[in-house]
Amino acid sequence: MNNLLKTTTLTIAAAAVSMALAAGAQAKEWRGWNIHPPEYPVSTGMEEFARIINEKSGGDLEAKVYHGGVLGNQPDAIQQVRLGGLDWAVFNLGPLGEVAPEANVVSLPFIFKNVDAMHKVMDGPAGQQIADGLIKAGLQPLGWYDSGARSFYNTKHPIKTPADLKGMKFRVMSNDLYVQMVAALGGNATPMAYGEVYQSLKTGVIDGAENNYPSYDSSGHFEAAKYYSVTQHLILPECLCINKALYDSLSDDEKKIVQESADASVTVQRAAWAARAEKSKEKVIAAGIAVNEVADKQAFQDAMQPVYDNFLKSNPDLADLVKAIQDAQK
């Protein structure tokens, strides 16, 4: 081989090695699943998490949010994050109860007195116990986002007592506890994908659903179901979580960056949620929605006793967790 050819060959080989090393060093994009539109408070928190993690790592870790459920529906996305097909996400703890029994405890109706009580519980020992359950399911929780208090809305009339739900069809998230909850109040529950609710309300497939003010607003459901009754029967946190295997593969320094980014995003998200909840409430009232506060929730709470009894009968090992959550709010 002559010197020119040898030099050219070595140069090409060196360039190929450099390109391979550069490709290997380039951060893999962590795809983040999100069901909400970009301007939603959860989306704000997720974007903040992605921004900080990219900044703190100097680009070595790169997270990106895909909004609006473009990467699939929530049940599928939960499985994808568990298996590593998706890298991270924010999931409501309602559907997460299907993969981790500990997460199901917060789906017991009226288990939280108010949103502040929920924050206190989830940021404490009981929240860690729930996190441990999710870790066993392949999800590493990084923080607890806010999703406010859920109430019933429908196309027929105000709900003031449990009797007002009798015979009505309500969409619920995919969790048997919600089916039991609606049944205990005399209604008929229909688990249904979030994206199908608007048309189902318009066509009469269902009579109502239940959700918080921002979702009621951003989904446009208030246009189809004009009676919003403030029962606040569920106060469900949302989990900012990452695939467990991916998390375990990180160095200690990288894990620190990820956790610090998550903590900062929780603060941003909770503040954004509080502001958005008030704004959405004002918007739907201005649109002519009939909002009624349920002054006495005791009848609704009393109706939930069979739901608690069935849950604890099926999950006797979670009785201590239920009690811990209740005791933390005294």
C-alpha positions as CSV (number, residue, x, y, z in Angstrom):
1,M,0.0,0.0,0.0
2,N,1.5,3.4,-1.0
3,N,1.9,6.2,1.6
4,L,-0.9,8.3,0.1
5,L,-3.4,5.4,0.2
6,K,-2.3,4.4,3.7
7,T,-2.7,8.0,4.9
8,T,-6.1,8.3,3.3
9,T,-7.2,5.0,4.8
10,L,-6.1,5.9,8.3
11,T,-7.8,9.3,8.0
12,I,-11.1,7.7,7.0
13,A,-10.8,5.2,9.7
14,A,-10.0,7.9,12.3
15,A,-13.0,9.9,11.1
16,A,-15.3,6.9,11.4
17,V,-14.1,6.2,14.9
18,S,-14.7,9.9,15.8
19,M,-18.2,9.7,14.4
20,A,-19.0,6.6,16.2
21,L,-17.8,8.0,19.5
22,A,-19.8,11.2,18.9
23,A,-22.9,9.2,18.2
24,G,-22.3,7.1,21.3
25,A,-21.8,10.2,23.4
26,Q,-24.9,11.9,22.1
27,A,-27.7,11.9,24.6
28,K,-30.6,9.6,23.9
29,E,-33.8,11.5,23.9
30,W,-36.1,10.4,26.8
31,R,-39.6,10.4,25.4
32,G,-42.1,11.7,27.9
33,W,-45.8,10.8,27.6
34,N,-48.5,13.4,28.5
35,I,-52.2,13.2,27.9
36,H,-52.9,16.9,28.3
37,P,-52.6,19.8,25.9
38,P,-49.4,22.0,26.0
39,E,-50.8,24.8,28.1
40,Y,-52.1,22.5,30.9
41,P,-50.5,22.8,34.4
42,V,-49.2,19.2,34.2
43,S,-47.6,20.0,30.8
44,T,-46.0,23.1,32.4
45,G,-44.5,21.0,35.1
46,M,-43.2,18.4,32.6
47,E,-41.7,21.0,30.4
48,E,-39.9,22.5,33.4
49,F,-38.6,19.0,34.4
50,A,-37.3,18.5,30.8
51,R,-35.7,22.0,30.7
52,I,-33.9,21.7,34.0
53,I,-32.7,18.2,33.4
54,N,-31.2,19.2,30.0
55,E,-29.7,22.3,31.5
56,K,-28.2,20.7,34.6
57,S,-26.7,17.8,32.7
58,G,-25.1,20.0,30.1
59,G,-27.1,18.1,27.4
60,D,-25.9,14.7,28.6
61,L,-29.4,13.9,29.6
62,E,-32.2,15.0,27.2
63,A,-35.9,14.8,28.0
64,K,-38.7,15.8,25.7
65,V,-42.4,16.0,26.3
66,Y,-45.0,14.7,23.8
67,H,-48.3,16.3,24.7
68,G,-51.9,15.5,23.9
69,G,-51.7,11.7,24.1
70,V,-49.9,11.5,20.7
71,L,-47.8,8.5,22.0
72,G,-50.9,6.5,22.9
73,N,-53.7,6.3,25.5
74,Q,-53.0,6.2,29.2
75,P,-53.4,2.5,29.9
76,D,-51.0,1.6,27.0
77,A,-48.6,4.3,28.0
78,I,-48.4,3.0,31.6
79,Q,-47.4,-0.4,30.2
80,Q,-44.9,1.2,27.8
81,V,-43.1,3.1,30.5
82,R,-43.0,0.0,32.7
83,L,-41.4,-2.0,29.9
84,G,-39.1,0.8,28.6
85,G,-40.9,1.5,25.3
86,L,-41.4,5.0,26.7
87,D,-39.0,6.6,29.1
88,W,-41.0,8.8,31.4
89,A,-44.5,10.3,32.0
90,V,-47.0,11.8,34.3
91,F,-49.8,9.4,35.2
92,N,-52.9,9.9,37.3
93,L,-52.8,7.5,40.3
94,G,-56.3,6.3,39.5
95,P,-55.2,4.1,36.5
96,L,-51.9,3.3,38.3
97,G,-54.0,1.4,40.9
98,E,-54.3,-1.3,38.2
99,V,-50.6,-2.1,38.4
100,A,-49.8,-1.2,42.0
101,P,-52.3,-1.9,44.8
102,E,-50.7,0.7,47.0
103,A,-51.5,3.4,44.5
104,N,-55.2,2.3,44.6
105,V,-55.5,3.5,48.2
106,V,-55.7,7.1,47.1
107,S,-58.6,6.2,44.8
108,L,-60.8,5.4,47.8
109,P,-63.5,8.2,47.7
110,F,-63.1,11.0,50.2
111,I,-59.8,9.6,51.7
112,F,-58.3,13.1,51.5
113,K,-60.0,16.0,53.3
114,N,-58.7,18.6,50.9
115,V,-55.8,19.3,48.5
116,D,-53.4,20.6,51.1
117,A,-54.0,17.4,53.1
118,M,-53.2,15.3,50.0
119,H,-49.9,17.2,49.5
120,K,-48.9,16.5,53.2
121,V,-49.7,12.8,52.9
122,M,-48.0,12.3,49.6
123,D,-44.8,14.1,50.6
124,G,-44.6,12.0,53.7
125,P,-44.1,8.4,54.8
126,A,-47.4,7.2,53.3
127,G,-46.4,8.7,49.9
128,Q,-43.1,6.8,50.1
129,Q,-45.0,3.5,50.7
130,I,-47.1,4.2,47.6
131,A,-43.9,5.0,45.7
132,D,-42.4,1.6,46.8
133,G,-45.4,-0.2,45.3
134,L,-44.9,1.6,42.0
135,I,-41.2,0.8,42.0
136,K,-42.1,-2.9,42.3
137,A,-44.2,-2.4,39.1
138,G,-41.3,-1.0,37.1
139,L,-42.1,2.7,37.7
140,Q,-39.7,5.0,39.6
141,P,-41.7,8.0,41.1
142,L,-39.9,11.3,41.1
143,G,-42.6,13.6,42.5
144,W,-46.3,14.1,43.0
145,Y,-48.1,16.6,40.8
146,D,-51.5,18.1,41.6
147,S,-54.7,17.3,39.8
148,G,-57.1,19.0,42.1
149,A,-60.4,17.7,43.3
150,R,-62.8,15.8,41.0
151,S,-66.5,16.4,41.0
152,F,-69.5,15.1,39.0
153,Y,-70.9,16.9,35.9
154,N,-73.8,15.9,33.7
155,T,-76.2,16.8,31.0
156,K,-79.4,16.4,33.1
157,H,-79.6,18.3,36.4
158,P,-77.7,19.4,39.4
159,I,-76.5,16.7,41.9
160,K,-77.2,17.6,45.4
161,T,-77.8,14.2,47.0
162,P,-76.8,10.7,46.1
163,A,-80.4,10.1,44.8
164,D,-79.7,12.6,42.0
165,L,-77.3,10.1,40.4
166,K,-79.8,7.3,40.3
167,G,-80.0,5.6,36.9
168,M,-77.5,8.0,35.2
169,K,-74.6,6.8,33.2
170,F,-71.2,8.3,34.2
171,R,-67.8,7.9,32.5
172,V,-65.1,6.9,34.9
173,M,-61.4,6.2,34.5
174,S,-60.3,2.5,34.2
175,N,-60.4,1.4,37.8
176,D,-62.9,-0.9,39.5
177,L,-63.0,1.4,42.6
178,Y,-64.7,4.1,40.5
179,V,-67.2,1.7,39.1
180,Q,-68.1,0.7,42.7
181,M,-68.2,4.3,43.8
182,V,-70.8,5.3,41.1
183,A,-72.8,2.1,41.8
184,A,-72.9,2.9,45.5
185,L,-74.4,6.2,44.7
186,G,-77.1,4.6,42.4
187,G,-75.5,5.4,39.1
188,N,-74.1,3.3,36.3
189,A,-70.3,3.6,35.6
190,T,-68.8,3.3,32.2
191,P,-65.0,3.1,32.0
192,M,-64.0,5.0,28.8
193,A,-61.0,6.6,27.2
194,Y,-60.7,10.3,28.0
195,G,-60.7,11.2,24.3
196,E,-64.1,9.6,23.8
197,V,-66.0,11.5,26.5
198,Y,-66.9,14.7,24.6
199,Q,-68.6,12.9,21.8
200,S,-70.3,10.4,24.2
201,L,-71.7,13.3,26.1
202,K,-73.0,15.0,23.0
203,T,-74.6,11.9,21.6
204,G,-76.1,10.7,24.9
205,V,-74.0,7.6,25.2
206,I,-73.3,8.8,28.7
207,D,-75.1,11.3,30.9
208,G,-72.0,12.6,32.7
209,A,-68.5,12.2,33.9
210,E,-66.3,13.4,36.8
211,N,-63.2,15.5,36.8
212,N,-61.6,18.7,38.0
213,Y,-62.2,22.2,36.8
214,P,-59.2,22.5,34.5
215,S,-60.0,19.2,32.7
216,Y,-63.7,20.1,32.5
217,D,-62.6,23.3,30.8
218,S,-59.7,22.2,28.6
219,S,-61.6,19.2,27.3
220,G,-64.6,21.2,26.3
221,H,-66.8,18.9,28.3
222,F,-68.5,22.0,29.8
223,E,-70.0,22.7,26.4
224,A,-71.9,19.4,26.4
225,A,-72.5,18.8,30.2
226,K,-73.7,22.1,31.7
227,Y,-74.3,20.9,35.3
228,Y,-71.2,20.8,37.5
229,S,-71.7,19.7,41.1
230,V,-68.9,20.2,43.6
231,T,-68.7,16.8,45.3
232,Q,-64.9,16.7,45.5
233,H,-65.2,12.9,45.9
234,L,-61.7,12.2,44.6
235,I,-58.5,14.2,45.2
236,L,-56.0,12.3,43.1
237,P,-52.3,13.1,42.8
238,E,-50.4,12.5,39.6
239,C,-47.1,10.7,39.5
240,L,-44.1,12.1,37.6
241,C,-42.3,8.8,37.0
242,I,-39.5,7.3,34.9
243,N,-38.8,3.7,33.8
244,K,-37.2,1.9,36.7
245,A,-34.5,0.2,34.6
246,L,-33.5,3.5,33.0
247,Y,-33.3,5.2,36.4
248,D,-31.2,2.3,37.8
249,S,-28.8,2.7,34.9
250,L,-27.9,6.3,35.8
251,S,-24.9,7.3,37.9
252,D,-25.4,8.8,41.3
253,D,-24.7,12.2,40.0
254,E,-27.2,11.7,37.2
255,K,-29.8,10.5,39.6
256,K,-29.3,13.6,41.7
257,I,-29.8,15.8,38.7
258,V,-33.0,14.0,37.8
259,Q,-34.4,14.3,41.3
260,E,-33.5,17.9,41.7
261,S,-35.2,18.6,38.3
262,A,-38.3,16.7,39.5
263,D,-38.5,18.6,42.8
264,A,-38.3,21.9,41.0
265,S,-41.0,20.9,38.6
266,V,-43.3,19.8,41.4
267,T,-43.2,23.3,42.9
268,V,-43.9,24.9,39.5
269,Q,-46.7,22.5,38.6
270,R,-48.6,22.9,41.9
271,A,-48.5,26.7,41.6
272,A,-49.6,26.5,38.0
273,W,-52.4,24.1,39.0
274,A,-53.8,26.4,41.7
275,A,-53.9,29.3,39.3
276,R,-55.4,27.3,36.5
277,A,-58.1,25.8,38.7
278,E,-59.4,29.2,39.7
279,K,-59.2,30.5,36.1
280,S,-61.1,27.5,34.7
281,K,-63.8,27.8,37.4
282,E,-64.3,31.4,36.5
283,K,-64.4,30.6,32.7
284,V,-67.1,27.9,33.0
285,I,-69.2,30.0,35.3
286,A,-69.0,32.9,32.8
287,A,-70.0,30.5,30.1
288,G,-73.3,29.9,31.9
289,I,-72.5,26.6,33.6
290,A,-74.8,25.7,36.5
291,V,-72.3,25.2,39.4
292,N,-73.6,24.0,42.7
293,E,-71.6,23.4,45.9
294,V,-72.7,20.3,47.7
295,A,-73.1,21.7,51.2
296,D,-73.4,18.4,53.0
297,K,-71.1,15.7,51.7
298,Q,-71.9,13.3,54.6
299,A,-74.5,11.4,52.7
300,F,-72.0,10.8,49.9
301,Q,-69.3,9.7,52.3
302,D,-71.6,7.4,54.2
303,A,-72.5,5.7,50.9
304,M,-68.9,4.8,50.4
305,Q,-68.6,2.4,53.3
306,P,-69.2,-0.7,51.1
307,V,-66.5,0.5,48.8
308,Y,-64.0,0.7,51.7
309,D,-65.2,-2.7,53.1
310,N,-64.7,-4.4,49.8
311,F,-61.3,-2.9,49.2
312,L,-60.0,-3.9,52.6
313,K,-61.4,-7.3,52.3
314,S,-59.5,-7.8,49.1
315,N,-56.4,-6.0,50.3
316,P,-56.0,-6.7,54.0
317,D,-52.3,-5.9,53.8
318,L,-53.2,-2.3,52.9
319,A,-55.3,-1.6,56.0
320,D,-52.3,0.0,57.7
321,L,-51.7,2.3,54.8
322,V,-55.3,3.4,54.7
323,K,-55.1,4.2,58.5
324,A,-51.8,6.0,58.1
325,I,-53.3,8.3,55.4
326,Q,-56.3,9.0,57.6
327,D,-54.2,9.6,60.8
328,A,-51.8,11.9,58.9
329,Q,-54.7,14.3,58.4
330,K,-55.9,14.5,62.0
